[in-house]
Amino acid sequence: MIDLNIFTQISPTLWEIPKNFHEKMLVPVRIYANENMLKILLKERAIEQIINVSMLPGITKYAMGMPDIHQGYGFPIGGVAAIKAEEGVISPGGVGFDINCGVRLLTSDLLHEDIKDKINILANQIQRDVPSGVGCGGKLKLEKKDIDDVLNTGMLWAKKNKFAEEEDLELTEENGSYKKANANYISDKAKKRGFDQLGTLGAGNHFIEIQKVINIYDEKTASDFGLFSGQIVIMIHTGSRGLGHQVCTDYVKLMNKSFSSFNINIPDRELCCAPFKSELGQTYFQAMAGAANFAWTNRQLITYNIRNAWQHIFKDQKPLKLLYDVAHNMAKLETHFNEQFIMHRKGATRAFGPNHPSLPQKYKKTGQPIFIPGSMGSFSYILSGTDHAMKTTFGSTCHGAGRIMSRTKAKKTLDYNALREHLKKEGIIVKATSLKGLLEEAPEAYKDVRKVVEIVCQNNIAKKIAKLKPIAVIKGS
């Protein structure tokens, strides 16, 4: 039975389940949460899932749950595991179906006061220029050779085809091109699902938001990030679309058929895995990297279309700049404590501290920019990574607010008219084609993002830089 008594409270917002709780646990479990969040988690499977993660071969130090943790497939969403590359495993359930679902932020030189009368026009133009929704296709249709180039080279393809500037690559993780990728390991079915989806916004919790900066907490770092009070910024949240989903589906099936041949005992078939150094482990890793390249390129094509929409409305203004692109739902090969790990971050992001060699020169002094979007209609936050995160969480933090209500329950219990009235009262313009889609992402379906951000900052795994308020939301159906 899992209840509050099994936890050791390390601090007001850090809890541990000791390794001796279960004979198959290889490391303790650590959860970043306040007591109320923890009590809510006990009503679902997220705690059981993160305990199961602690049993994976090669896992080191802790199985970690970030404050946005909630039930997922295999790993909980908000789950982090550092697994030794030499002797450990890789698990599709530790990455997720939306491979490299991520968030990027575009910054402008304009104040909200300067353009408030044109926000609705801008939102309409973006909605026209960025196709959105389940299975939707864009104007760009890729031939097989082109899609293989995207999968193998990511944003290098976008730059070659005039959709990206060199600075866009510099300000994206892995420069938007994960060199481990191999399109040969991605099925034709997955490629077929992705051939017309570059530059399109997914459904569910994916969005484009026009936001304004309403609070600056660290003037120096905000200035280094190019942020100022009252500024208009645009946040993009989407991933690898149907292609990434199919990659995960394909390899879950393959690993479920073969993981027993590796003599690996797992407590849940959703945690099917393969040794990272095995042929199957490497094949999945390279396919996942290809899907990640697709996601980065997708966000870049959306950026290209938003920049065009911006210039269409504001002809004499400077183009939108990329602040940074933050990935989650990834397995990344990283070096920590002089050892290589395959870092599983599912619904979690990097939080690399100052002077990390993977960071662009622009952010060497500040640490990595981190974006924590709230639910639709609530605030979002910009943070920076810390040295303490490198020591305690392998440079990891949360990726959002985290659900407390399933999509099904939200649609059944929440009132659409009340939601629209709330958004209207807050002065938020909404562009969406689905009533159900709006209800699924209502603020009541999520944790309070302010408390989530407080927890990561109290534990010094990220530092608060700025707060953003949505003024227009564009969503897929």
SEVOVEX-438914 format. One record per residue (C-alpha): residue number from 1; chain; x, y, z. Coordinates in steps of 0.001 Angstrom, whole numbers, padded with zeros to 6 digits, m for minus. Layout:
N
+-----+------+---------+---------+---------+
| pos | unit |       u |       v |       w |
+-----+------+---------+---------+---------+
| NUM |    A |       X |       Y |       Z |
...
+-----+------+---------+---------+---------+
This chain:
477
+-----+------+---------+---------+---------+
| pos | unit |       u |       v |       w |
+-----+------+---------+---------+---------+
|   1 |    A |  000000 |  000000 |  000000 |
|   2 |    A |  001393 |  003408 | m000997 |
|   3 |    A |  000557 |  006158 |  001476 |
|   4 |    A |  002227 |  009213 |  002974 |
|   5 |    A |  003892 |  007121 |  005690 |
|   6 |    A |  006309 |  005518 |  003224 |
|   7 |    A |  007958 |  008886 |  002521 |
|   8 |    A |  010829 |  010509 |  004373 |
|   9 |    A |  010446 |  014269 |  004266 |
|  10 |    A |  013834 |  015792 |  003408 |
|  11 |    A |  012540 |  019375 |  003194 |
|  12 |    A |  009084 |  021007 |  002972 |
|  13 |    A |  009051 |  020283 | m000784 |
|  14 |    A |  011300 |  017219 | m001198 |
|  15 |    A |  010280 |  013678 | m000295 |
|  16 |    A |  012046 |  010337 | m000534 |
|  17 |    A |  010942 |  006709 | m000710 |
|  18 |    A |  013899 |  004650 |  000567 |
|  19 |    A |  015402 |  001889 | m001533 |
|  20 |    A |  014346 | m000742 |  001022 |
|  21 |    A |  010651 | m000038 |  000367 |
|  22 |    A |  010713 | m002738 | m002328 |
|  23 |    A |  013262 | m005485 | m002844 |
|  24 |    A |  013594 | m004702 | m006581 |
|  25 |    A |  014285 | m001001 | m006142 |
|  26 |    A |  017862 | m000187 | m007185 |
|  27 |    A |  017807 |  003450 | m006023 |
|  28 |    A |  015550 |  005604 | m003833 |
|  29 |    A |  012720 |  007667 | m005309 |
|  30 |    A |  012684 |  011434 | m004868 |
|  31 |    A |  009592 |  013596 | m005422 |
|  32 |    A |  009659 |  017390 | m005569 |
|  33 |    A |  006231 |  018444 | m004260 |
|  34 |    A |  004443 |  020070 | m001375 |
|  35 |    A |  002405 |  017888 |  000950 |
|  36 |    A | m000923 |  018660 | m000689 |
|  37 |    A |  000428 |  017745 | m004155 |
|  38 |    A |  001771 |  014502 | m002740 |
|  39 |    A | m001589 |  013567 | m001233 |
|  40 |    A | m003277 |  014123 | m004613 |
|  41 |    A | m000660 |  011922 | m006307 |
|  42 |    A | m001475 |  009049 | m003959 |
|  43 |    A | m004888 |  008800 | m005642 |
|  44 |    A | m003397 |  007857 | m009029 |
|  45 |    A | m000575 |  005667 | m010420 |
|  46 |    A |  002231 |  008220 | m010735 |
|  47 |    A |  003966 |  007196 | m007476 |
|  48 |    A |  003705 |  003502 | m008374 |
|  49 |    A |  005147 |  004308 | m011810 |
|  50 |    A |  008169 |  006216 | m010480 |
|  51 |    A |  008857 |  003374 | m008030 |
|  52 |    A |  008862 |  001018 | m011024 |
|  53 |    A |  011338 |  003328 | m012784 |
|  54 |    A |  013717 |  002884 | m009830 |
|  55 |    A |  013987 | m000807 | m010793 |
|  56 |    A |  015386 | m000238 | m014302 |
|  57 |    A |  018886 | m001662 | m014897 |
|  58 |    A |  021602 |  000980 | m014770 |
|  59 |    A |  019587 |  003666 | m012977 |
|  60 |    A |  021776 |  005873 | m010791 |
|  61 |    A |  021283 |  007992 | m007698 |
|  62 |    A |  017465 |  008448 | m007752 |
|  63 |    A |  014314 |  007982 | m009794 |
|  64 |    A |  012972 |  011539 | m009734 |
|  65 |    A |  009529 |  013068 | m009982 |
|  66 |    A |  009313 |  016784 | m010721 |
|  67 |    A |  006491 |  018889 | m009194 |
|  68 |    A |  004389 |  018551 | m012370 |
|  69 |    A |  004434 |  014744 | m012046 |
|  70 |    A |  001293 |  012826 | m013020 |
|  71 |    A |  000374 |  009460 | m014491 |
|  72 |    A |  001732 |  008618 | m017935 |
|  73 |    A |  002621 |  005596 | m020063 |
|  74 |    A |  005469 |  003640 | m018437 |
|  75 |    A |  007233 |  006575 | m016802 |
|  76 |    A |  005028 |  009168 | m015140 |
|  77 |    A |  004979 |  012523 | m016911 |
|  78 |    A |  007433 |  014616 | m014947 |
|  79 |    A |  009712 |  011593 | m014479 |
|  80 |    A |  013515 |  011750 | m014731 |
|  81 |    A |  016030 |  008897 | m014706 |
|  82 |    A |  019805 |  008929 | m015196 |
|  83 |    A |  020707 |  005500 | m016586 |
|  84 |    A |  024312 |  004437 | m017158 |
|  85 |    A |  024960 |  004195 | m020883 |
|  86 |    A |  027446 |  001361 | m020588 |
|  87 |    A |  025333 | m001082 | m018587 |
|  88 |    A |  021820 |  000367 | m018534 |
|  89 |    A |  018690 |  000379 | m020682 |
|  90 |    A |  016712 |  002740 | m022870 |
|  91 |    A |  012906 |  002742 | m022650 |
|  92 |    A |  010409 |  004328 | m025081 |
|  93 |    A |  008065 |  004739 | m022099 |
|  94 |    A |  010693 |  007000 | m020546 |
|  95 |    A |  010522 |  009325 | m023551 |
|  96 |    A |  006856 |  009237 | m024479 |
|  97 |    A |  004781 |  009262 | m027641 |
|  98 |    A |  005264 |  012953 | m028470 |
|  99 |    A |  009038 |  012782 | m028887 |
| 100 |    A |  010717 |  016163 | m028338 |
| 101 |    A |  007527 |  017973 | m027557 |
| 102 |    A |  009097 |  021279 | m026585 |
| 103 |    A |  008688 |  024981 | m026002 |
| 104 |    A |  010380 |  027912 | m027703 |
| 105 |    A |  009982 |  031618 | m027107 |
| 106 |    A |  010158 |  034412 | m029675 |
| 107 |    A |  010831 |  037946 | m028466 |
| 108 |    A |  009854 |  041277 | m030005 |
| 109 |    A |  011003 |  044871 | m029522 |
| 110 |    A |  007437 |  046064 | m028967 |
| 111 |    A |  005437 |  046835 | m025852 |
| 112 |    A |  001908 |  045572 | m025335 |
| 113 |    A |  000727 |  049172 | m025083 |
| 114 |    A |  002093 |  049853 | m028568 |
| 115 |    A |  000123 |  047120 | m030338 |
| 116 |    A | m002796 |  046174 | m028061 |
| 117 |    A | m005324 |  047253 | m030717 |
| 118 |    A | m003789 |  044833 | m033226 |
| 119 |    A | m003511 |  041705 | m031053 |
| 120 |    A | m006710 |  040173 | m032428 |
| 121 |    A | m005571 |  040839 | m036004 |
| 122 |    A | m002197 |  039217 | m035254 |
| 123 |    A | m003844 |  036182 | m033625 |
| 124 |    A | m006115 |  035745 | m036657 |
| 125 |    A | m003138 |  035952 | m039013 |
| 126 |    A | m001162 |  033363 | m037026 |
| 127 |    A | m004165 |  031039 | m036933 |
| 128 |    A | m004466 |  031314 | m040718 |
| 129 |    A | m000749 |  030762 | m041297 |
| 130 |    A | m000158 |  027870 | m038873 |
| 131 |    A | m002412 |  024833 | m039520 |
| 132 |    A | m003445 |  023049 | m036335 |
| 133 |    A | m005256 |  019990 | m035011 |
| 134 |    A | m005197 |  016206 | m035047 |
| 135 |    A | m003822 |  014861 | m038328 |
| 136 |    A | m003827 |  018262 | m040014 |
| 137 |    A | m001358 |  018907 | m042795 |
| 138 |    A |  000411 |  022060 | m043853 |
| 139 |    A |  001230 |  023631 | m047191 |
| 140 |    A |  004658 |  021987 | m047274 |
| 141 |    A |  004592 |  018418 | m048631 |
| 142 |    A |  007858 |  016495 | m048360 |
| 143 |    A |  009176 |  013908 | m050776 |
| 144 |    A |  010845 |  010822 | m049263 |
| 145 |    A |  014343 |  012230 | m049804 |
| 146 |    A |  013379 |  015494 | m048117 |
| 147 |    A |  011785 |  013832 | m045116 |
| 148 |    A |  014888 |  011668 | m044664 |
| 149 |    A |  016998 |  014847 | m044769 |
| 150 |    A |  014808 |  016421 | m042089 |
| 151 |    A |  015029 |  013305 | m039908 |
| 152 |    A |  018802 |  013045 | m040302 |
| 153 |    A |  019773 |  016723 | m040088 |
| 154 |    A |  016883 |  018582 | m038430 |
| 155 |    A |  017197 |  022355 | m038515 |
| 156 |    A |  020188 |  022177 | m040844 |
| 157 |    A |  017595 |  021258 | m043480 |
| 158 |    A |  015524 |  024284 | m042454 |
| 159 |    A |  018560 |  026571 | m042760 |
| 160 |    A |  019494 |  025109 | m046161 |
| 161 |    A |  015958 |  025783 | m047378 |
| 162 |    A |  015857 |  029373 | m046045 |
| 163 |    A |  013455 |  028661 | m043165 |
| 164 |    A |  016048 |  029319 | m040423 |
| 165 |    A |  018898 |  031678 | m039606 |
| 166 |    A |  022193 |  030563 | m038104 |
| 167 |    A |  021190 |  032124 | m034762 |
| 168 |    A |  018080 |  029919 | m034663 |
| 169 |    A |  020326 |  026840 | m034692 |
| 170 |    A |  022676 |  028292 | m032072 |
| 171 |    A |  019763 |  028913 | m029686 |
| 172 |    A |  018267 |  025408 | m029921 |
| 173 |    A |  019351 |  022327 | m027964 |
| 174 |    A |  021797 |  020227 | m030010 |
| 175 |    A |  021680 |  023136 | m032501 |
| 176 |    A |  018399 |  021606 | m033641 |
| 177 |    A |  020246 |  018675 | m035220 |
| 178 |    A |  020761 |  015559 | m033114 |
| 179 |    A |  023701 |  013869 | m034811 |
| 180 |    A |  022666 |  010427 | m033496 |
| 181 |    A |  019678 |  010303 | m035884 |
| 182 |    A |  019236 |  007714 | m038630 |
| 183 |    A |  016124 |  007900 | m040819 |
| 184 |    A |  016636 |  004276 | m041907 |
| 185 |    A |  015317 |  003154 | m038527 |
| 186 |    A |  012046 |  005058 | m038862 |
| 187 |    A |  009203 |  003163 | m040511 |
| 188 |    A |  007556 |  004199 | m043772 |
| 189 |    A |  004294 |  004416 | m041832 |
| 190 |    A |  005810 |  007018 | m039495 |
| 191 |    A |  007256 |  008979 | m042420 |
| 192 |    A |  003909 |  008899 | m044190 |
| 193 |    A |  002254 |  010383 | m041104 |
| 194 |    A |  004786 |  013219 | m041075 |
| 195 |    A |  005231 |  014103 | m044754 |
| 196 |    A |  002795 |  017059 | m044607 |
| 197 |    A |  003000 |  018010 | m040917 |
| 198 |    A |  006027 |  020304 | m040781 |
| 199 |    A |  004937 |  023755 | m039682 |
| 200 |    A |  001744 |  022517 | m038004 |
| 201 |    A |  000497 |  022763 | m034432 |
| 202 |    A | m000747 |  019654 | m032654 |
| 203 |    A | m003892 |  019295 | m030592 |
| 204 |    A | m004257 |  018613 | m026855 |
| 205 |    A | m002042 |  020847 | m024735 |
| 206 |    A | m000159 |  022280 | m027733 |
| 207 |    A | m000546 |  025983 | m028346 |
| 208 |    A |  000796 |  029262 | m029611 |
| 209 |    A |  000404 |  032139 | m027162 |
| 210 |    A |  000943 |  035851 | m027602 |
| 211 |    A |  002113 |  036961 | m024161 |
| 212 |    A |  003405 |  040008 | m022369 |
| 213 |    A |  006139 |  040201 | m019762 |
| 214 |    A |  004480 |  041375 | m016539 |
| 215 |    A |  007178 |  040734 | m013913 |
| 216 |    A |  010962 |  040732 | m013959 |
| 217 |    A |  012566 |  038955 | m010980 |
| 218 |    A |  016218 |  039128 | m012060 |
| 219 |    A |  017009 |  042300 | m014023 |
| 220 |    A |  020514 |  041258 | m015086 |
| 221 |    A |  019578 |  037819 | m016401 |
| 222 |    A |  016376 |  039152 | m017993 |
| 223 |    A |  018471 |  041727 | m019839 |
| 224 |    A |  020854 |  038983 | m020997 |
| 225 |    A |  017795 |  037070 | m022255 |
| 226 |    A |  016557 |  040184 | m024103 |
| 227 |    A |  013497 |  040605 | m021859 |
| 228 |    A |  011883 |  043779 | m020478 |
| 229 |    A |  008650 |  044656 | m018688 |
| 230 |    A |  005586 |  045051 | m020917 |
| 231 |    A |  007317 |  043301 | m023836 |
| 232 |    A |  005361 |  041202 | m026337 |
| 233 |    A |  006657 |  037646 | m026732 |
| 234 |    A |  005257 |  034575 | m028499 |
| 235 |    A |  005469 |  031065 | m027040 |
| 236 |    A |  005234 |  027921 | m029201 |
| 237 |    A |  004512 |  024504 | m027686 |
| 238 |    A |  004348 |  021474 | m029979 |
| 239 |    A |  006344 |  018390 | m030946 |
| 240 |    A |  006932 |  015663 | m033523 |
| 241 |    A |  003232 |  015194 | m034403 |
| 242 |    A |  002054 |  011856 | m035833 |
| 243 |    A |  005563 |  010878 | m036914 |
| 244 |    A |  006918 |  010835 | m033360 |
| 245 |    A |  003839 |  009023 | m032071 |
| 246 |    A |  004344 |  006301 | m034667 |
| 247 |    A |  008050 |  005928 | m033823 |
| 248 |    A |  007153 |  005317 | m030183 |
| 249 |    A |  004345 |  002920 | m031132 |
| 250 |    A |  006641 |  000926 | m033434 |
| 251 |    A |  009389 |  000491 | m030842 |
| 252 |    A |  007062 | m000262 | m027938 |
| 253 |    A |  005805 | m003193 | m030034 |
| 254 |    A |  009335 | m004311 | m030916 |
| 255 |    A |  010586 | m004119 | m027344 |
| 256 |    A |  007541 | m005852 | m025909 |
| 257 |    A |  008309 | m008762 | m028220 |
| 258 |    A |  011993 | m008973 | m027388 |
| 259 |    A |  012848 | m007498 | m023983 |
| 260 |    A |  012560 | m010900 | m022266 |
| 261 |    A |  015421 | m012156 | m024463 |
| 262 |    A |  017668 | m009654 | m022667 |
| 263 |    A |  016848 | m011324 | m019332 |
| 264 |    A |  015425 | m008067 | m017979 |
| 265 |    A |  012684 | m008285 | m015376 |
| 266 |    A |  010407 | m005260 | m015341 |
| 267 |    A |  007370 | m004676 | m013100 |
| 268 |    A |  005233 | m003140 | m015871 |
| 269 |    A |  005159 | m003989 | m019592 |
| 270 |    A |  004778 | m000273 | m020317 |
| 271 |    A |  008414 | m000001 | m019190 |
| 272 |    A |  009587 | m002325 | m021970 |
| 273 |    A |  013214 | m001562 | m022731 |
| 274 |    A |  016448 | m002809 | m024244 |
| 275 |    A |  020084 | m002476 | m023187 |
| 276 |    A |  021271 |  000880 | m024521 |
| 277 |    A |  024316 | m000739 | m026131 |
| 278 |    A |  022266 | m003487 | m027809 |
| 279 |    A |  021312 | m003356 | m031489 |
| 280 |    A |  017659 | m002743 | m030619 |
| 281 |    A |  018577 | m000093 | m028041 |
| 282 |    A |  020725 |  001762 | m030544 |
| 283 |    A |  018124 |  001420 | m033299 |
| 284 |    A |  015437 |  002998 | m031102 |
| 285 |    A |  017836 |  005721 | m029935 |
| 286 |    A |  018646 |  006715 | m033526 |
| 287 |    A |  014974 |  006613 | m034553 |
| 288 |    A |  014025 |  008730 | m031524 |
| 289 |    A |  016776 |  011213 | m032454 |
| 290 |    A |  015285 |  011433 | m035957 |
| 291 |    A |  011847 |  012186 | m034523 |
| 292 |    A |  013477 |  014832 | m032309 |
| 293 |    A |  014993 |  016442 | m035409 |
| 294 |    A |  011544 |  016447 | m036999 |
| 295 |    A |  010100 |  018217 | m033933 |
| 296 |    A |  012788 |  020913 | m033910 |
| 297 |    A |  012217 |  021487 | m037618 |
| 298 |    A |  008471 |  021617 | m037053 |
| 299 |    A |  008856 |  024336 | m034433 |
| 300 |    A |  011224 |  026169 | m036784 |
| 301 |    A |  008703 |  026111 | m039657 |
| 302 |    A |  006039 |  027428 | m037272 |
| 303 |    A |  008506 |  030148 | m036257 |
| 304 |    A |  009042 |  031009 | m039920 |
| 305 |    A |  005279 |  031337 | m040474 |
| 306 |    A |  004781 |  033403 | m037295 |
| 307 |    A |  007602 |  035737 | m038320 |
| 308 |    A |  005911 |  036241 | m041670 |
| 309 |    A |  002574 |  036910 | m039945 |
| 310 |    A |  004306 |  039413 | m037654 |
| 311 |    A |  005911 |  041276 | m040553 |
| 312 |    A |  002601 |  041272 | m042415 |
| 313 |    A |  000950 |  043123 | m039530 |
| 314 |    A |  003928 |  045180 | m038352 |
| 315 |    A |  005725 |  045936 | m041611 |
| 316 |    A |  008294 |  048393 | m040284 |
| 317 |    A |  009225 |  046503 | m037128 |
| 318 |    A |  012238 |  044275 | m036450 |
| 319 |    A |  011719 |  040500 | m036922 |
| 320 |    A |  010981 |  038266 | m033966 |
| 321 |    A |  014071 |  036748 | m032344 |
| 322 |    A |  014412 |  033265 | m030879 |
| 323 |    A |  015271 |  033396 | m027180 |
| 324 |    A |  015732 |  029609 | m026862 |
| 325 |    A |  014138 |  026259 | m027698 |
| 326 |    A |  013713 |  023837 | m024768 |
| 327 |    A |  013039 |  020135 | m025425 |
| 328 |    A |  011243 |  017612 | m023255 |
| 329 |    A |  010256 |  013975 | m023893 |
| 330 |    A |  013792 |  012983 | m024828 |
| 331 |    A |  016510 |  010439 | m024083 |
| 332 |    A |  019779 |  012362 | m024307 |
| 333 |    A |  023315 |  010983 | m024127 |
| 334 |    A |  025020 |  013233 | m021570 |
| 335 |    A |  028108 |  013257 | m019377 |
| 336 |    A |  027617 |  013821 | m015646 |
| 337 |    A |  030184 |  013211 | m012903 |
| 338 |    A |  032673 |  012018 | m015567 |
| 339 |    A |  030378 |  009209 | m016721 |
| 340 |    A |  028019 |  008825 | m019679 |
| 341 |    A |  024300 |  008513 | m019000 |
| 342 |    A |  021266 |  008091 | m021184 |
| 343 |    A |  019089 |  010757 | m019554 |
| 344 |    A |  015369 |  010008 | m019731 |
| 345 |    A |  013334 |  013193 | m019264 |
| 346 |    A |  009646 |  012595 | m019833 |
| 347 |    A |  007633 |  015740 | m019266 |
| 348 |    A |  010838 |  017260 | m017895 |
| 349 |    A |  013509 |  019521 | m019365 |
| 350 |    A |  017184 |  020285 | m019040 |
| 351 |    A |  018177 |  022879 | m016445 |
| 352 |    A |  021882 |  023192 | m017206 |
| 353 |    A |  023778 |  025659 | m015061 |
| 354 |    A |  026265 |  028387 | m016019 |
| 355 |    A |  029330 |  027497 | m018096 |
| 356 |    A |  028026 |  024138 | m019239 |
| 357 |    A |  029755 |  023245 | m022535 |
| 358 |    A |  026435 |  022392 | m024212 |
| 359 |    A |  025095 |  025932 | m023824 |
| 360 |    A |  025447 |  028640 | m026477 |
| 361 |    A |  027987 |  031341 | m025669 |
| 362 |    A |  025149 |  033797 | m025099 |
| 363 |    A |  023968 |  031853 | m022027 |
| 364 |    A |  027275 |  030629 | m020557 |
| 365 |    A |  027069 |  033118 | m017682 |
| 366 |    A |  023349 |  032870 | m016985 |
| 367 |    A |  022650 |  029152 | m017270 |
| 368 |    A |  020119 |  027665 | m019656 |
| 369 |    A |  016825 |  029466 | m020281 |
| 370 |    A |  013878 |  027319 | m019134 |
| 371 |    A |  010225 |  027864 | m020049 |
| 372 |    A |  007427 |  026660 | m017759 |
| 373 |    A |  004062 |  027231 | m019460 |
| 374 |    A |  000980 |  027285 | m017298 |
| 375 |    A | m002417 |  025994 | m018292 |
| 376 |    A | m004473 |  027913 | m020834 |
| 377 |    A | m005333 |  031266 | m019332 |
| 378 |    A | m002755 |  031155 | m016540 |
| 379 |    A |  000765 |  032541 | m016293 |
| 380 |    A |  003961 |  031142 | m017776 |
| 381 |    A |  007450 |  031547 | m016356 |
| 382 |    A |  010987 |  031940 | m017631 |
| 383 |    A |  013663 |  030407 | m015397 |
| 384 |    A |  017372 |  029702 | m015687 |
| 385 |    A |  019353 |  026576 | m014865 |
| 386 |    A |  021644 |  026318 | m011830 |
| 387 |    A |  024837 |  024609 | m010700 |
| 388 |    A |  022794 |  022981 | m007932 |
| 389 |    A |  020592 |  021266 | m010541 |
| 390 |    A |  023720 |  019756 | m012086 |
| 391 |    A |  024629 |  018253 | m008706 |
| 392 |    A |  021186 |  017026 | m007611 |
| 393 |    A |  018922 |  016367 | m010621 |
| 394 |    A |  021442 |  015756 | m013411 |
| 395 |    A |  020531 |  019206 | m014721 |
| 396 |    A |  016767 |  018581 | m014877 |
| 397 |    A |  013584 |  020391 | m013923 |
| 398 |    A |  009840 |  020338 | m014623 |
| 399 |    A |  008245 |  021207 | m017970 |
| 400 |    A |  004874 |  022712 | m017049 |
| 401 |    A |  002084 |  022878 | m014502 |
| 402 |    A |  001090 |  019194 | m014632 |
| 403 |    A | m002407 |  017776 | m014920 |
| 404 |    A | m004598 |  017008 | m011920 |
| 405 |    A | m007686 |  016122 | m013993 |
| 406 |    A | m007845 |  013772 | m016964 |
| 407 |    A | m008987 |  015107 | m020310 |
| 408 |    A | m012087 |  012904 | m020125 |
| 409 |    A | m013038 |  014195 | m016669 |
| 410 |    A | m012403 |  017798 | m017713 |
| 411 |    A | m014799 |  017478 | m020647 |
| 412 |    A | m017442 |  015872 | m018434 |
| 413 |    A | m017268 |  018173 | m015431 |
| 414 |    A | m016170 |  021629 | m016602 |
| 415 |    A | m018459 |  024225 | m018140 |
| 416 |    A | m017471 |  025668 | m021512 |
| 417 |    A | m019408 |  028916 | m021069 |
| 418 |    A | m017817 |  029508 | m017678 |
| 419 |    A | m014382 |  028935 | m019205 |
| 420 |    A | m014998 |  031398 | m022044 |
| 421 |    A | m016285 |  033956 | m019545 |
| 422 |    A | m013193 |  033488 | m017373 |
| 423 |    A | m010854 |  033979 | m020338 |
| 424 |    A | m012815 |  037011 | m021507 |
| 425 |    A | m012660 |  038536 | m018018 |
| 426 |    A | m008888 |  038049 | m018028 |
| 427 |    A | m008684 |  039805 | m021400 |
| 428 |    A | m007444 |  036697 | m023220 |
| 429 |    A | m008356 |  036238 | m026883 |
| 430 |    A | m008907 |  032577 | m027823 |
| 431 |    A | m008644 |  031146 | m031328 |
| 432 |    A | m009733 |  027499 | m031330 |
| 433 |    A | m011934 |  025269 | m033457 |
| 434 |    A | m012894 |  022761 | m030750 |
| 435 |    A | m014959 |  023286 | m027602 |
| 436 |    A | m013770 |  019944 | m026221 |
| 437 |    A | m010159 |  020931 | m026804 |
| 438 |    A | m010626 |  024079 | m024738 |
| 439 |    A | m012198 |  022222 | m021826 |
| 440 |    A | m009381 |  019657 | m021789 |
| 441 |    A | m006900 |  022465 | m021170 |
| 442 |    A | m008918 |  024573 | m018719 |
| 443 |    A | m006967 |  025972 | m015733 |
| 444 |    A | m008952 |  023739 | m013354 |
| 445 |    A | m007474 |  020646 | m015046 |
| 446 |    A | m003942 |  021631 | m013989 |
| 447 |    A | m001902 |  022324 | m010882 |
| 448 |    A | m001224 |  025923 | m009942 |
| 449 |    A |  001864 |  026753 | m012008 |
| 450 |    A |  002938 |  029346 | m009436 |
| 451 |    A |  003332 |  026645 | m006793 |
| 452 |    A |  005136 |  024349 | m009235 |
| 453 |    A |  007640 |  027100 | m010016 |
| 454 |    A |  008046 |  027940 | m006317 |
| 455 |    A |  009025 |  024325 | m005613 |
| 456 |    A |  011774 |  024132 | m008239 |
| 457 |    A |  013109 |  027514 | m007078 |
| 458 |    A |  012963 |  026572 | m003373 |
| 459 |    A |  015044 |  023511 | m004222 |
| 460 |    A |  017446 |  025672 | m006267 |
| 461 |    A |  017162 |  023548 | m009409 |
| 462 |    A |  016063 |  026651 | m011328 |
| 463 |    A |  016051 |  030386 | m010791 |
| 464 |    A |  013024 |  032588 | m011501 |
| 465 |    A |  013674 |  035279 | m014128 |
| 466 |    A |  010342 |  036555 | m015526 |
| 467 |    A |  006578 |  036025 | m015518 |
| 468 |    A |  004416 |  036093 | m018648 |
| 469 |    A |  000683 |  036692 | m019043 |
| 470 |    A | m001223 |  035332 | m022061 |
| 471 |    A | m003167 |  037856 | m024095 |
| 472 |    A | m004065 |  035585 | m027043 |
| 473 |    A | m004131 |  031803 | m027352 |
| 474 |    A | m004171 |  029806 | m030619 |
| 475 |    A | m005024 |  026121 | m030201 |
| 476 |    A | m005548 |  023067 | m032388 |
| 477 |    A | m008721 |  020989 | m032349 |
+-----+------+---------+---------+---------+
